[in-house]
Amino acid sequence: MAIRNTREEKQFLALIARMAAPEEDRVTWMENIHANGLSEELAEEIRQKLSSSPEGESEASHAKRTRNLIDLTRIIRQWRLSRQSKNFDKH
């Protein structure tokens, strides 16, 4: 069942779309987020994939990957804070 994605999840989807990752990984991640929302496990999997440096990576590609990793970290922090604040209101 598809869920309504949060602002942070939409930002995450936009980041995944511009990542230099294999197409099948990106499509799988995006479909998973659309269907189930973002999870800690999925966020960690994507972070690890983005953190790994491919052999013979150019300096420009490295800089782009580093910027994407910084954006990923920022979005994950916002997503966690948003999720925690919603859970706090319920208690």
C-alpha positions as CSV (number, residue, x, y, z in Angstrom):
1,M,0.0,0.0,0.0
2,A,1.4,3.4,-1.0
3,I,1.8,5.9,1.7
4,R,2.0,9.7,1.6
5,N,5.7,10.6,1.6
6,T,6.9,13.4,3.9
7,R,8.9,16.4,2.8
8,E,12.1,14.8,3.9
9,E,11.3,11.6,2.0
10,K,10.6,13.6,-1.2
11,Q,14.0,15.3,-0.7
12,F,15.6,11.9,-0.3
13,L,13.9,10.7,-3.5
14,A,15.3,13.7,-5.4
15,L,18.8,13.0,-4.0
16,I,18.6,9.3,-5.0
17,A,17.6,10.4,-8.5
18,R,20.8,12.4,-9.0
19,M,23.1,9.9,-7.3
20,A,25.8,8.1,-9.3
21,A,24.6,4.6,-8.2
22,P,23.5,1.7,-10.4
23,E,20.1,2.2,-12.0
24,E,18.6,-1.0,-10.5
25,D,19.6,0.1,-7.0
26,R,18.2,3.6,-7.4
27,V,14.9,2.2,-8.8
28,T,14.6,-0.3,-6.0
29,W,15.3,2.3,-3.3
30,M,12.8,4.8,-4.8
31,E,10.1,2.1,-5.1
32,N,10.7,1.0,-1.6
33,I,10.4,4.6,-0.3
34,H,7.2,5.2,-2.3
35,A,5.6,2.0,-1.0
36,N,6.8,1.9,2.6
37,G,8.4,5.2,3.4
38,L,12.0,5.7,4.5
39,S,13.4,3.4,7.2
40,E,16.7,3.4,9.2
41,E,17.8,0.2,7.4
42,L,17.3,1.7,4.0
43,A,18.9,5.0,4.9
44,E,22.0,3.1,6.2
45,E,22.1,0.9,3.1
46,I,22.1,4.0,0.8
47,R,24.6,5.8,3.0
48,Q,27.0,2.9,2.8
49,K,26.6,2.6,-1.0
50,L,27.3,6.3,-1.4
51,S,30.2,6.2,1.0
52,S,32.1,3.5,-1.0
53,S,34.6,5.0,-3.4
54,P,34.7,3.3,-6.8
55,E,38.2,2.4,-8.2
56,G,39.6,5.1,-10.4
57,E,37.1,7.7,-9.4
58,S,37.9,11.2,-10.8
59,E,38.2,14.2,-8.6
60,A,35.0,15.7,-10.0
61,S,33.1,12.5,-9.3
62,H,34.5,12.4,-5.8
63,A,33.5,16.0,-5.1
64,K,29.9,15.3,-6.4
65,R,29.7,12.1,-4.3
66,T,30.9,14.0,-1.2
67,R,28.3,16.7,-1.7
68,N,25.6,14.1,-2.1
69,L,26.8,12.4,1.0
70,I,26.5,15.7,2.9
71,D,23.0,16.3,1.6
72,L,22.1,12.7,2.5
73,T,23.3,13.2,6.1
74,R,21.3,16.5,6.4
75,I,18.1,14.9,5.0
76,I,18.4,11.9,7.3
77,R,18.8,14.1,10.3
78,Q,15.8,16.2,9.4
79,W,13.8,13.0,8.8
80,R,14.7,11.6,12.2
81,L,13.9,14.9,14.0
82,S,10.6,15.1,12.2
83,R,9.7,11.5,13.0
84,Q,10.7,11.9,16.7
85,S,8.7,15.1,17.1
86,K,5.6,13.4,15.7
87,N,6.1,10.5,18.1
88,F,6.7,12.9,21.0
89,D,3.3,14.5,20.4
90,K,1.6,11.1,20.6
91,H,2.8,10.4,24.1
